[in-house]
């Protein structure tokens, strides 16, 4: 790290490795297993809560409270199913509230590195 900083400050750069393609990045930054688990549970949600598009503007559930509850439970028992539930609840919250803003920030809040 120090070497890179000194070289950058001196205006000397070592040749960079070729960047992976976007398809290669997509392949490494996703979990098909997680996606399948999400889809399975969303399909069950269709029977419990109805079609997602019909919930837009008239959603009757506290998604955010449910996310917080499940996150608390996950911290206790590490049951990964809760992570799938959290992801689905976030997806539903996103879909049923199109009136809420989507304001991308270039360098917003990030996960802190564990020590």
Beta strands, then each sheet from edge to edge (+ up, - down):
end
